[in-house]
Amino acid sequence: MPVLRRAATLLAVLAALWALWEGFKAFGEAVGLRIGAFTVDDLSMPHLHDIVAQLFEPSRRNGPLLIEVLADAALFTAKEAAAGFLLGAAIGFALGVVLHHSQLLQRGFLPYIVASQTVPILAIAPMVVVWLKAGWLSVAVIAAYLTFFPVTINALRGLGSADPRALELMRSYAASRWAILWKLKVPASLPYLFSAFKVSATASVVGAIIGELPSSIQDGLGGAILNFNQYYLSSPPSLWATNLIAALLGICFFLVVAALERIFVRRAPEHVA
Amino acid sequence: MSGAAAVSIRRVSKTFAAGDVVALQEIDLDIRPREFVSLIGPSGCGKSTLLRIVGDLIRPSSGEIVVNGKSAHEARLDRDYGIVFQDAVLYDWRTVARNIALPLEMAGWDRARRAERVREMLELVELTGFESRHPWQLSGGMQQRVAIARALSFSPALLLMDEPFGALDEMTRERLNAELLRIWRETGCTVLFVTHSIAEAVFLSTRVVVMSPRPGRIAEIVEIDLAQPRTGDTREDPRFFELVTEVREALHGGSDRGSPRLRVAE
């Protein structure tokens, strides 16, 4: 029953969004709505059914369907994003552990780690490409740059969240720092880490798409977005369809992390949000 | 005498840096092996602080602690004591069996030995069959029994207990009191027990150490000469009531000006 209800809710939300889009479009076209340079027409707001239908049109004459092209591109980008996510999560966690154990390093380095996130990724990406040469590795590193930060911040919070008496307990067992870290602090930090992983998973997809641009990688969603951007005037639904696929990829990443969270975070039911 | 003591506390004082609060002043106490000693007193008398000093979780400002013939620090590193707090402090992400096995993992026991000991401990606290439950699936009393099993899993000679049954209802508390005495007899460990409850202290202990606050000092030590083993009948023994009265008077005498503020739990 709850599954049915959730499915019904999902459908209702989708229907409402569709109605909002098509209703606004119909209204805007009927009254000739203009907001600044924005005009409502098929160019600015293609019909949603046209966008979906475009997925099942050939991408070029006698070529494969657009959805096949985009699926390949999404898979390519997914690999880069996954590599970037794993790299970023590992670096982010390691940084969190190091900073947790040293007040001095924390005070010294944390401001720069925060500052690193104020530098636009578009400014970093070309430099990474210069350092590492264009390729999936440079894209993964760019994705990792967006990934590590939430993990570091939440690792710091999570590692410090252990019950003080649980720490006394570990001291009474003469536990080593290493044992306290792995048997108490890391398990206690898992709910915090997974919150960060969920943010980072979607950010890594964005990072990978952006990372493909300065690398001039054509095989991923970043390449597809650039390509269909050039042909927007002749076929607006193609770019919209590409964005739809990119969003779906981000959602998939989120759902995978959420599923892992359900497996790895064993907590009292009342703690489960 | 001091050489044979399980715990020897010599002129121990503790002043907390913030605000020069004197938590403990010149505490002297010897606990013999296999004794069951309760520390009782109003809030702020330093009884929990004293327990933590014995466990080397807090350093005393001055004085000396000897546990099993070693310094408190060495005794902690040798895992000479187990500790139980007011809350069970079980790890949510571990099953009952793996919670009990935690100190054994620290001590480097192999898997087979751990499993064997966990089985024995579950039997000791009468929780056989609950090994694969998670802590939140147990009642408060059962959680506290897991905490006791965990504290005793590596057979420490000394058991430190900081108001272990303070958060439980009266009936559960009385049942666990009886169970603790059985475990104490079976394991032969020495117990240092902090409590707010006069009846609990008298029922469980061989000696009750009555403390007074500000600064924390030993006001009186009451020998509990009730027959062993103690049972439900012990609580109805006239001698039980005499001893309860004696401890209560010692508590009041220790802080006569403050007696109305005294928090003496049931």
Interface residues (C-beta under 8 A of the other chain):
Chain A: D163 R165 A166 E168 L169 M170 R171 S172 Y173 A174 A175 A179 K183 L184 P187 L190 V265 R266 R267 A268 P269 E270 H271
Chain B: R52 G55 D56 L57 R76 L77 D78 R79 Y81 G82 I83 F85 D87 V89 Y91 D92 W93 L102 P103 E105 M106 A107 H134 P135 W136
